[in-house]
Amino acid sequence: MRIILFLLLFISAFSSAQDNKTTQMDPYIQNKGKPLPAVRPEDKVKIIHADEFKKDTKYEGNQYMVGHVQIEHQGSILYADEVILYNDQSLVKAIGNAKLQNADGSVITAQEMEYNGVTQKGVAKKDVVLTDPKQTIKTDILYYDRLANQAYFNTGGTISDAQNVMYTKSATYFLNTKMIDFVGNVKIDNPDYIIEGVNIKQNQNTKVAEFFGPTTITNRANRKNRIYTEKGTYRMETKEAFLNKNSKIFYNDKILTGDDMYFNNITGFGKATGNVTLDDPIERRYIKGGYGEVFQKKDSAMMTQSPYAVKIMEKDSIYFAAEKILSYQRRDSADITIKKSFLRAYRKGRIFKSNAQGRADSIAFNETDGIMHMYTKPILWSGEKQVTGDKIEAYFNTKTENIDSLKVIGNAYAISKVDSLNLKDEFNQVKGKFMTVYYQNNEIKEARVVGNAQSIAYVDDVDQETKKPQRIGITLSTCGIIGALFEETGLQIISCSIAANSDTYPMSKIEPEKRKFSDFNWNTKDRIRKWQDILVDSPNYEEIKYSSDNELFNQAQEAIDKEKAKEEAKKPKRVKK
């Protein structure tokens, strides 16, 4: 922008103002009554050439030159078809093919140029083109102020450099700082991206753009990938965005939001802090947390600081929580045209679904195929049933969105409350090395246990007279393979094969400690009963206290003890002599 300095200086030779008769000059450069400075020798201009010199009534009696006019000032040359010298007003006006060539090679061209030596303001009009080593400005009217050392236009124009073309209604250029202040609708066109906003400042030295209003940065290669912010900074050379207000990063059909955000358009790495959300509309899943990172090229993301994820389903959504949640997509090894989505919850993983709730150290979910893996001390509740093991795999029907079955690998153990309507300490149990659990109507219906299979099942029958359930006793079974059917109030062993051994004991004949396996652990304190429970390590519910019904056993023991006492009484007593 130094090219305009000649116009800001060269008329100072005409600095002996009289009146303010400037009806033919632009109002912007009008004299406001300021006293004119004394003319210095170095401020005088040199007329190099003009075809004719005239002074008549055409320009209020002021001298003017016509035909190939050239005026030189301190190495800068002004060319024009016609130049008027308003000596008494300290004004100059160039008309027709005006061109100002600066000593450093920068140039401004226009159809008209005007300058006031008193206000030290100038204006170039009609087809204005300003070029310097860094940029080219094109507009219809360009204003400049020597005292403020700035230039601006408000009639629309473009600013272009080696990489960018900027379109704007209004812009101010600060010569000292090389800062451009765009006002109104702004568009910056780059081979790699497009920036559109309403209030942007850009430093031509540092190539840093600042945003002070709604702004969008769109990736040219994939216009779905874009950045939106209402306040932020963009480093145009490194393509780094720093976003501070109502910001969103759109990438790979996903949306990352947060209070403060960063994104690198070259590496595809982004991060966000504060109220962070990663939304995946196609996968119908979102993740929330206090800190998040995304990796566009790897199509993956990570969330920490109390994160949780929601897999949205038509009937029954799934909620996940852990200390860290990862999501990513991978090509199917069998068909590379198919992308599969995965979710990982690490450390203190929790899951909630209306008919299944669980905990494990880590949870891995294949969202595309509907397969969920629970690792390290997993526990899964479904109704009044609890399943534990070394590892649990859950298989979802992706069409009905329901769990079809579970596979429990290692130390498989299923517990069900005999009657969920009472607080009796009565639980059906089945355990073994491996277990497959089948669901029906969103409830655990059947289990098949393989390897050292054992079961404890309460047995009831209907009293023919009262038509009410009557407790028969408890069946203890050990088999190589057990097939068990979970009924409304009981566990029915439907098959017991390979070294089968099954015995039913009346309640009066089975000790209380034999009614549970040694590793029995019915967990009510940590159970997830509503989705909000996943937001804490444990809801820490008060442990439910169950009452043991040992009346029949105790009566039988009393009877046995009495019989023993009678037998002891019948025995002859030895008397010492």
C-alpha positions in Angstrom: 0.0 0.0 0.0 3.0 2.3 -0.1 2.0 3.1 -3.6 -0.5 5.6 -2.4 2.1 7.6 -0.4 2.9 9.7 -3.4 -0.6 11.1 -3.5 -0.4 11.7 0.2 2.7 13.9 -0.2 3.1 15.4 -3.6 0.4 18.1 -3.3 2.0 19.6 -0.2 3.8 22.0 -2.5 0.3 23.7 -3.0 -0.2 24.4 0.7 -1.2 28.1 0.9 -5.0 27.7 1.4 -7.4 30.6 0.8 -11.1 29.6 0.6 -12.8 26.2 0.6 -14.4 26.3 -2.8 -14.2 22.6 -3.8 -17.5 21.7 -5.4 -15.8 19.5 -8.0 -13.9 17.4 -5.4 -15.0 14.4 -3.4 -16.5 15.3 0.0 -14.2 12.9 1.8 -11.1 15.0 1.1 -12.8 18.4 1.9 -10.8 20.9 4.0 -12.4 21.1 7.5 -10.8 24.5 8.2 -7.4 23.2 9.3 -4.5 25.7 8.9 -2.1 24.8 6.0 1.5 23.9 6.9 4.4 25.8 5.3 5.6 24.4 2.0 9.0 22.6 2.3 11.4 22.4 -0.6 11.4 18.6 -0.5 7.6 18.7 -0.8 7.6 20.4 -4.2 6.7 18.3 -7.2 8.4 18.3 -10.6 6.4 18.4 -13.8 8.2 16.1 -16.2 5.9 16.4 -19.2 2.5 17.6 -20.5 1.4 18.2 -24.0 -0.4 21.4 -23.0 -0.6 23.8 -20.0 -3.9 25.6 -19.6 -5.6 28.0 -17.2 -9.1 29.1 -18.0 -12.7 29.0 -16.6 -13.0 25.2 -17.1 -11.7 24.4 -13.6 -12.6 27.6 -11.7 -9.5 29.3 -13.0 -7.1 26.7 -11.8 -4.2 25.6 -13.9 -4.5 22.2 -15.6 -2.3 20.0 -17.9 -3.5 17.8 -20.6 -1.9 15.1 -22.8 0.5 12.5 -21.5 0.9 14.3 -18.2 3.8 13.1 -16.0 4.5 14.5 -12.5 7.4 13.2 -10.3 7.7 13.4 -6.6 10.6 11.8 -4.6 10.9 9.0 -7.2 7.2 8.4 -7.7 5.5 9.3 -10.9 1.9 10.1 -11.6 0.6 9.6 -15.2 -2.8 10.8 -16.4 -4.5 12.3 -19.4 -5.3 15.4 -17.5 -4.2 16.9 -14.1 -5.8 19.9 -12.4 -3.7 21.9 -9.8 -5.9 23.7 -7.3 -3.1 25.9 -6.0 -5.2 27.9 -3.6 -6.9 24.9 -2.2 -3.9 22.5 -1.9 -5.8 20.1 -4.1 -4.9 18.0 -7.1 -7.0 15.9 -9.4 -5.9 13.5 -12.1 -8.4 12.5 -14.8 -8.3 9.7 -17.4 -6.0 6.7 -17.3 -4.5 7.8 -14.0 -1.5 5.8 -12.9 0.7 6.2 -9.9 4.0 4.3 -10.1 6.0 4.1 -6.9 9.7 3.9 -6.7 9.5 0.3 -5.4 7.4 -0.8 -8.4 4.0 -0.8 -6.7 1.3 0.7 -8.8 -2.2 2.1 -8.5 -4.4 2.8 -11.5 -7.8 4.4 -11.8 -9.8 6.7 -14.0 -9.6 9.5 -11.4 -7.4 10.4 -8.5 -7.9 13.2 -5.9 -5.9 14.5 -3.0 -6.2 17.2 -0.4 -2.9 18.4 1.1 -4.6 19.9 4.1 -6.7 16.9 5.3 -4.0 14.6 3.8 -6.8 12.4 2.4 -7.1 11.1 -1.1 -9.4 9.0 -3.2 -9.1 7.0 -6.4 -12.2 6.3 -8.4 -13.5 4.1 -11.2 -11.8 0.8 -12.0 -9.3 1.1 -9.2 -6.5 -1.4 -9.2 -3.8 -1.3 -6.5 -0.8 -3.7 -6.8 2.2 -4.2 -4.6 4.6 -7.2 -4.1 2.1 -9.0 -1.7 -1.4 -8.3 -3.1 -3.7 -6.7 -5.6 -6.8 -4.6 -4.6 -9.6 -4.0 -7.1 -12.5 -1.7 -6.3 -14.6 1.1 -7.6 -13.6 3.8 -5.1 -10.5 3.6 -2.8 -10.1 6.1 0.1 -6.9 6.7 1.9 -5.8 8.8 4.9 -2.1 9.7 5.3 -2.5 10.7 9.0 -4.2 7.5 10.0 -1.9 5.7 7.5 -4.8 3.5 6.2 -6.9 3.0 3.1 -10.4 1.6 2.7 -13.3 1.0 0.3 -17.0 0.4 0.9 -18.3 -0.1 -2.6 -17.3 -3.7 -2.9 -14.0 -5.1 -4.1 -11.4 -7.9 -4.2 -8.0 -8.3 -2.5 -5.8 -11.1 -4.0 -2.4 -12.4 -3.2 -0.4 -15.4 -4.4 -2.9 -17.9 -2.8 -6.1 -16.1 -1.9 -8.8 -14.0 -3.5 -10.9 -12.0 -0.9 -14.3 -10.6 -1.8 -15.9 -8.0 0.5 -18.3 -5.1 0.5 -16.0 -3.0 2.8 -12.4 -3.3 3.9 -9.9 -1.1 5.7 -6.1 -1.6 5.2 -3.7 -0.4 7.9 -0.4 0.3 6.4 1.7 0.1 9.6 0.5 -3.3 10.8 -0.5 -4.7 7.3 -3.8 -5.6 8.8 -7.0 -5.8 6.7 -10.3 -5.3 8.5 -13.2 -6.7 6.5 -16.7 -5.6 7.3 -19.9 -7.1 6.0 -20.1 -10.3 4.0 -16.6 -11.5 3.3 -15.4 -14.4 1.1 -11.8 -15.6 1.0 -11.2 -18.0 -1.8 -8.2 -20.3 -1.6 -7.3 -23.4 -3.7 -7.7 -25.6 -0.5 -10.6 -23.8 1.3 -13.2 -21.1 1.3 -13.7 -18.7 4.2 -17.0 -16.8 4.5 -18.0 -14.5 7.3 -19.3 -11.1 8.3 -16.4 -9.5 10.2 -12.8 -10.7 9.5 -9.4 -9.2 10.2 -6.4 -10.5 8.3 -2.7 -9.7 8.8 -0.9 -9.7 5.4 2.5 -10.3 7.1 1.6 -13.1 9.4 -1.3 -14.5 7.2 -3.5 -14.8 10.3 -7.2 -14.2 10.0 -9.3 -13.3 13.0 -13.1 -13.8 13.1 -15.5 -11.6 15.0 -18.8 -12.9 13.7 -20.4 -16.0 12.1 -17.7 -17.5 9.9 -17.4 -20.8 7.9 -14.2 -22.4 6.6 -15.1 -24.9 3.9 -12.7 -27.6 2.6 -12.7 -27.5 -1.2 -11.9 -31.2 -1.7 -14.9 -32.2 0.4 -17.4 -29.4 1.1 -19.0 -31.5 3.8 -15.8 -31.0 5.9 -16.0 -27.4 7.2 -15.6 -25.3 10.3 -18.1 -22.9 11.8 -17.3 -20.3 14.5 -18.5 -16.9 15.8 -15.1 -16.0 17.2 -11.7 -17.4 16.4 -8.4 -17.3 14.6 -7.2 -19.0 11.4 -3.5 -19.4 10.5 -3.8 -19.4 6.7 -0.3 -20.8 6.0 -0.4 -23.7 8.5 -4.2 -24.1 8.1 -4.8 -24.1 11.9 -8.1 -22.9 13.4 -8.5 -21.7 17.0 -12.2 -21.4 17.8 -13.7 -19.7 20.9 -17.5 -19.2 20.5 -20.4 -21.3 19.3 -18.0 -23.4 17.1 -18.5 -26.6 15.2 -16.1 -28.8 13.2 -17.8 -30.9 10.5 -15.7 -33.9 9.3 -16.6 -37.2 7.7 -20.3 -36.6 8.3 -19.6 -36.0 12.0 -19.9 -32.8 14.1 -17.6 -31.8 16.9 -18.6 -28.9 19.2 -17.1 -27.4 22.4 -16.4 -24.2 24.3 -12.8 -23.9 23.0 -11.7 -25.8 19.9 -8.7 -26.4 17.6 -8.4 -28.0 14.2 -5.6 -28.5 11.7 -6.8 -28.8 8.2 -3.5 -30.4 7.0 -3.3 -33.2 9.6 -7.0 -33.5 10.2 -6.4 -33.4 14.0 -8.9 -31.5 16.2 -9.6 -31.1 19.9 -12.2 -29.5 22.0 -12.6 -28.6 25.7 -15.6 -27.6 27.8 -19.0 -28.8 26.9 -17.8 -31.2 24.2 -20.2 -33.2 21.9 -19.3 -35.5 19.0 -22.4 -36.1 17.0 -22.6 -38.8 14.3 -26.0 -38.4 12.6 -25.4 -41.3 10.2 -24.5 -43.7 12.9 -27.2 -42.2 15.1 -24.8 -41.8 18.0 -23.4 -39.0 20.0 -20.6 -38.7 22.6 -20.4 -36.0 25.3 -17.5 -35.1 27.7 -15.2 -32.4 29.0 -12.4 -33.0 26.5 -12.3 -34.6 23.1 -10.0 -35.3 20.2 -10.8 -36.2 16.6 -8.5 -37.7 13.9 -10.2 -37.0 10.5 -7.8 -39.1 8.4 -8.1 -42.1 10.7 -11.8 -41.5 11.1 -11.5 -41.9 14.8 -12.3 -39.9 18.0 -11.6 -40.0 21.7 -13.5 -38.4 24.6 -12.5 -38.1 28.3 -13.5 -36.1 31.4 -16.7 -37.9 32.4 -17.6 -39.0 28.9 -20.7 -40.9 27.9 -22.2 -42.0 24.6 -25.7 -42.6 23.4 -26.6 -45.0 20.6 -30.0 -43.7 19.5 -32.5 -46.4 18.6 -36.1 -46.1 17.6 -37.5 -48.0 20.6 -34.7 -48.4 23.1 -31.4 -46.4 23.0 -28.2 -47.7 24.5 -26.1 -45.5 26.9 -22.3 -46.0 27.5 -19.9 -44.4 30.0 -16.3 -44.9 31.1 -13.2 -42.9 31.9 -12.3 -42.9 28.2 -14.5 -43.5 25.1 -13.2 -44.1 21.6 -15.1 -44.3 18.4 -13.8 -45.2 14.9 -14.6 -46.6 11.6 -12.8 -49.3 9.6 -13.3 -50.9 6.2 -14.8 -54.4 6.2 -12.1 -56.9 5.5 -14.6 -58.9 3.4 -15.9 -55.9 1.5 -13.8 -52.7 1.4 -16.8 -50.7 0.2 -18.5 -51.2 3.6 -17.4 -49.2 6.6 -18.0 -50.6 10.1 -18.4 -48.4 13.2 -16.9 -49.3 16.6 -17.2 -47.9 20.1 -14.8 -48.6 22.9 -15.3 -47.7 26.6 -12.1 -48.1 28.7 -11.8 -48.3 32.5 -15.0 -48.6 34.6 -17.2 -49.1 31.6 -21.0 -48.9 32.1 -23.9 -49.6 29.8 -27.6 -49.0 30.2 -30.5 -50.4 28.1 -34.0 -50.7 29.4 -33.7 -54.5 29.4 -30.0 -54.9 30.0 -27.5 -53.0 32.2 -23.9 -53.8 32.8 -20.4 -53.1 34.1 -17.0 -54.1 33.0 -13.5 -52.7 33.0 -13.8 -52.2 29.3 -16.6 -52.5 26.7 -16.2 -52.9 23.0 -19.2 -52.5 20.7 -19.3 -53.2 17.0 -22.2 -50.9 16.1 -22.6 -52.2 12.5 -22.9 -55.9 13.4 -24.5 -55.4 16.8 -21.8 -57.3 18.8 -20.7 -56.1 22.2 -17.8 -57.5 24.2 -17.4 -56.9 28.0 -14.0 -57.6 29.5 -12.6 -58.0 33.0 -15.1 -58.7 35.8 -18.2 -58.1 33.6 -21.6 -58.1 35.2 -24.9 -57.8 33.3 -28.3 -57.4 34.7 -31.6 -58.1 32.9 -34.7 -57.8 34.9 -34.2 -59.7 38.2 -31.4 -61.8 36.6 -27.7 -61.3 36.8 -24.9 -62.8 34.6 -21.2 -62.7 35.4 -18.1 -64.3 33.9 -14.5 -63.7 32.7 -15.9 -62.2 29.5 -19.4 -61.6 28.2 -20.4 -61.2 24.5 -23.8 -59.7 23.7 -25.4 -60.1 20.3 -27.9 -57.5 19.2 -30.5 -57.9 16.4 -29.7 -54.8 14.3 -33.3 -54.8 12.9 -35.3 -55.2 16.1 -32.6 -53.4 18.2 -33.0 -56.1 20.9 -30.5 -58.5 22.4 -30.8 -61.9 20.9 -28.3 -63.8 23.1 -25.2 -63.7 25.4 -22.1 -65.7 25.4 -20.3 -66.0 28.8 -16.8 -67.2 28.5 -15.0 -68.5 31.7 -16.5 -68.8 35.1 -20.0 -68.3 33.7 -22.6 -67.6 36.4 -26.3 -66.7 36.1 -28.5 -65.8 39.1 -32.2 -65.1 39.1 -34.5 -64.0 41.9 -37.0 -66.7 42.5 -39.8 -64.2 43.2 -39.1 -60.5 42.4 -42.1 -59.5 44.5 -40.7 -60.5 47.8 -37.5 -60.0 49.8 -36.8 -63.6 50.5 -33.3 -64.8 50.2 -34.1 -67.2 47.4 -32.1 -67.3 44.1 -32.0 -69.8 41.3 -28.4 -70.3 40.0 -26.6 -72.0 37.2 -22.9 -71.9 36.5 -20.1 -73.5 34.5 -17.1 -72.9 32.2 -19.1 -71.5 29.3 -22.7 -70.3 29.0 -25.0 -69.2 26.2 -28.0 -67.1 27.2 -31.0 -66.7 24.9 -33.5 -63.8 25.1 -37.2 -63.9 24.3 -39.4 -60.8 24.4 -36.5 -58.8 25.8 -36.0 -61.1 28.8 -33.6 -63.9 29.5 -35.4 -67.1 28.7 -32.9 -69.9 28.4 -29.4 -70.8 29.2 -27.1 -73.6 28.0 -24.1 -74.3 30.2 -21.1 -76.3 29.1 -18.2 -77.6 31.2 -18.6 -78.4 35.0 -22.2 -77.3 34.8 -23.9 -76.9 38.1 -27.3 -75.5 39.2 -29.3 -74.7 42.2 -33.0 -74.5 41.4 -36.0 -73.9 43.7 -38.8 -76.3 42.8 -42.5 -75.4 43.2 -45.7 -77.2 42.4 -49.4 -76.1 42.5 -51.4 -77.3 45.5 -54.4 -79.1 44.1 -56.7 -77.9 46.9 -55.5 -74.3 47.3 -54.4 -73.8 43.7 -51.4 -71.9 45.0 -47.7 -72.6 44.5 -46.3 -74.9 47.0 -42.5 -75.2 47.6 -41.3 -78.7 47.1 -37.6 -78.1 47.7 -34.3 -77.3 45.9 -32.7 -79.4 43.2 -28.9 -79.5 43.0 -27.5 -80.7 39.7 -24.1 -81.3 38.3 -23.6 -82.2 34.7 -21.3 -81.8 31.8 -24.0 -79.8 30.0 -27.0 -78.2 31.5 -30.0 -76.7 29.6 -32.0 -74.4 31.9 -35.3 -72.5 31.2 -35.9 -69.3 33.1 -39.6 -69.1 33.9 -41.6 -66.4 35.6 -40.9 -67.6 39.1 -38.4 -70.4 38.7 -35.6 -72.1 36.9 -36.4 -75.3 35.1 -33.6 -77.7 34.3 -34.7 -79.1 31.0 -31.6 -81.2 30.3 -28.7 -82.5 32.3 -26.2 -84.7 30.3 -22.7 -86.1 30.6 -22.0 -87.4 34.1 -25.4 -86.2 35.3 -26.2 -86.1 38.9 -29.4 -84.4 40.1 -31.1 -84.5 43.6 -34.0 -82.7 45.0 -34.0 -81.9 48.7 -37.0 -80.7 50.7 -36.5 -77.4 52.4 -36.3 -79.2 55.7 -33.3 -81.3 54.5 -31.0 -78.7 52.8 -28.7 -76.5 54.8 -28.9 -72.7 54.2 -25.3 -72.6 53.1 -25.9 -75.2 50.4 -28.6 -73.0 48.8 -25.9 -70.8 47.2 -22.6 -71.4 45.5 -19.6 -70.3 47.4 -18.9 -67.4 44.9 -22.5 -66.1 45.0 -22.6 -62.3 44.7 -25.9 -60.7 44.1 -25.0 -57.1 43.5 -27.6 -54.5 44.3 -25.3 -51.6 45.4 -23.7 -51.1 41.9 -26.7 -52.0 39.8 -27.6 -49.5 37.1 -31.3 -48.9 37.4 -31.6 -45.7 35.3 -29.4 -44.3 32.5 -28.2 -41.5 34.7 -26.5 -44.1 36.9 -23.8 -44.5 34.3 -22.6 -41.0 34.9 -21.0 -42.0 38.2 -18.6 -44.9 39.1 -21.4 -46.4 41.2 -24.8 -45.2 42.2 -24.0 -46.8 45.6 -27.5 -47.9 46.3 -28.2 -49.2 49.7 -27.8 -53.0 49.7 -31.1 -54.8 49.7 -31.5 -57.0 52.7 -33.1 -60.3 52.2 -34.7 -62.5 54.8 -33.9 -66.2 55.0 -36.8 -68.6 55.3 -35.2 -71.4 57.3 -38.2 -72.3 59.4 -38.8 -75.8 58.0 -35.0 -76.6 58.2 -34.8 -75.3 61.7 -37.9 -77.3 62.8 -36.4 -80.4 61.2 -33.1 -79.8 63.0 -35.0 -79.3 66.3 -36.8 -82.6 65.7 -33.5 -84.3 64.9 -31.9 -82.8 68.0 -34.8 -84.0 70.1 -34.5 -87.5 68.7 -30.8 -87.5 69.4 -31.4 -86.3 72.9 -33.9 -89.1 73.5 -31.5 -91.7 72.1 -28.8 -90.3 74.4 -31.2 -90.5 77.3 -31.9 -94.2 76.6 -28.3 -95.1 76.8 -27.1 -96.6 80.2 -25.1 -94.2 82.2 -21.9 -95.4 83.7 -21.5 -94.9 87.4 -18.0 -94.6 89.0 -17.5 -96.9 91.9 
